[in-house]
Amino acid sequence: MKRDWDLIRHILTELENEPNPDRWLVSTCIEGWTKEEAAYHLWLLIQGELIAGKCNRDQQGNGFACYRIRLTWAGDELLTSIRSDTAWRCTRSLLKEKAVDLSFEAIKAAALKLLEMRMQGFERRHGNAALRLSEADPRFKAE
């Protein structure tokens, strides 16, 4: 089975939005994908240490059931870089343009490159305005 980054992003987003970390997440409850696809990707996310929790086969054979499942620091960092639809679309476009497969390291590198490009654009538009503002604030004065 191939890795589906849209499903990975969906699972990470769902976990981030979940107020109850003790709830169960069952692969059959992930709409838009088969229970086999969802189970495989939950397993990949645990193996990749992007999420932590306990998982096993559902007793009724309905799929993969996970409980006490949470994002790890690495999972949260990845999601932060691809959370917005715009960031995700740009990341995928950049990798496609460079003929690079969607891998964890490639996605992180592309997201970082896009962040650097945005920061350079901000600096060009605003110059050192942010620096000047911080220097004007007495809390930032050197003693």
PLY file of the C-alpha trace (Angstrom):
ply
format ascii 1.0
element vertex 143
property float x
property float y
property float z
element edge 142
property int vertex1
property int vertex2
end_header
0.00 0.00 0.00
1.29 3.45 -0.86
1.63 6.21 1.68
-1.13 8.80 1.31
0.02 12.18 2.61
-3.49 13.62 2.45
-4.65 10.89 4.83
-1.65 11.48 7.10
-2.42 15.20 7.21
-6.10 14.40 7.89
-5.28 12.09 10.82
-2.83 14.58 12.35
-5.37 17.38 12.03
-8.13 15.26 13.59
-5.89 14.41 16.53
-4.90 18.04 17.03
-8.57 19.06 17.09
-9.59 16.28 19.49
-10.27 17.69 22.96
-10.39 14.24 24.60
-7.06 12.39 24.36
-8.63 9.31 25.96
-11.04 8.73 23.12
-10.72 5.78 20.77
-9.80 6.28 17.13
-10.93 3.38 14.95
-9.77 3.05 11.36
-13.35 2.48 10.20
-14.26 5.99 11.47
-11.97 7.87 9.09
-14.24 9.00 6.29
-13.00 9.01 2.71
-10.55 6.11 3.08
-10.94 2.37 3.55
-10.41 0.83 6.98
-7.29 -0.88 5.62
-5.83 2.42 4.38
-6.61 4.15 7.66
-5.19 1.29 9.76
-1.99 1.20 7.71
-1.49 4.94 8.06
-2.17 4.91 11.80
0.50 2.21 12.07
2.90 4.29 9.92
2.35 7.36 12.08
3.12 5.39 15.24
6.18 3.77 13.66
7.38 7.20 12.50
6.82 8.55 16.03
4.48 11.27 14.77
1.73 9.99 17.06
1.82 7.99 20.28
-0.81 5.68 21.63
-1.91 2.11 21.96
-3.37 0.29 18.97
-4.66 -3.18 18.24
-7.05 -4.98 15.96
-10.68 -4.27 16.72
-12.37 -7.28 18.36
-15.11 -7.41 15.74
-12.56 -7.33 12.91
-13.68 -3.87 11.84
-10.19 -2.44 11.62
-7.45 -0.98 13.74
-8.45 0.58 17.07
-6.25 3.10 18.88
-6.72 4.70 22.28
-4.97 7.36 24.35
-3.58 8.59 21.05
-1.80 11.94 20.79
0.44 13.93 18.53
4.13 13.80 19.43
6.38 16.84 19.20
7.51 15.68 15.73
3.90 15.15 14.61
2.89 18.58 15.84
5.88 20.19 14.10
5.04 18.45 10.81
1.40 19.45 11.06
2.35 23.05 11.84
4.29 23.21 8.57
1.47 21.76 6.42
-1.72 22.62 8.37
-3.08 25.35 6.12
-4.43 24.32 2.75
-2.22 26.97 1.11
0.96 25.71 2.79
0.10 22.10 1.90
-0.70 22.97 -1.72
2.53 25.01 -2.08
4.63 22.27 -0.47
3.25 19.65 -2.83
3.64 21.96 -5.85
7.26 22.73 -4.99
8.12 19.04 -4.69
6.27 18.19 -7.90
8.04 21.03 -9.74
11.41 19.65 -8.58
10.34 16.07 -9.43
10.82 14.96 -5.82
8.73 12.18 -4.30
6.64 13.00 -1.24
8.73 11.70 1.62
8.82 12.85 5.22
12.21 14.54 4.80
11.26 16.11 1.46
8.03 17.54 2.90
9.89 18.99 5.90
12.58 20.48 3.63
10.03 21.95 1.20
7.96 23.43 4.03
11.12 25.00 5.48
12.08 26.41 2.07
8.62 27.93 1.68
8.89 29.47 5.14
12.27 30.99 4.21
10.77 32.38 0.98
7.87 33.92 2.92
10.24 35.48 5.44
12.41 36.95 2.68
9.28 38.41 1.06
8.26 39.90 4.41
11.70 41.43 4.88
11.64 42.92 1.37
8.20 44.44 1.95
8.81 45.69 5.47
12.57 46.17 5.63
13.79 46.43 9.17
10.48 47.83 10.45
10.08 45.01 12.96
13.62 45.56 14.19
13.06 49.32 14.49
9.86 48.73 16.43
11.61 46.41 18.87
14.45 48.90 19.34
11.93 51.66 20.13
10.45 49.54 22.92
12.26 50.33 26.21
12.00 46.67 27.28
14.51 45.81 24.53
17.14 48.44 25.37
20.60 47.14 26.27
21.78 48.04 29.75
0 1
1 2
2 3
3 4
4 5
5 6
6 7
7 8
8 9
9 10
10 11
11 12
12 13
13 14
14 15
15 16
16 17
17 18
18 19
19 20
20 21
21 22
22 23
23 24
24 25
25 26
26 27
27 28
28 29
29 30
30 31
31 32
32 33
33 34
34 35
35 36
36 37
37 38
38 39
39 40
40 41
41 42
42 43
43 44
44 45
45 46
46 47
47 48
48 49
49 50
50 51
51 52
52 53
53 54
54 55
55 56
56 57
57 58
58 59
59 60
60 61
61 62
62 63
63 64
64 65
65 66
66 67
67 68
68 69
69 70
70 71
71 72
72 73
73 74
74 75
75 76
76 77
77 78
78 79
79 80
80 81
81 82
82 83
83 84
84 85
85 86
86 87
87 88
88 89
89 90
90 91
91 92
92 93
93 94
94 95
95 96
96 97
97 98
98 99
99 100
100 101
101 102
102 103
103 104
104 105
105 106
106 107
107 108
108 109
109 110
110 111
111 112
112 113
113 114
114 115
115 116
116 117
117 118
118 119
119 120
120 121
121 122
122 123
123 124
124 125
125 126
126 127
127 128
128 129
129 130
130 131
131 132
132 133
133 134
134 135
135 136
136 137
137 138
138 139
139 140
140 141
141 142
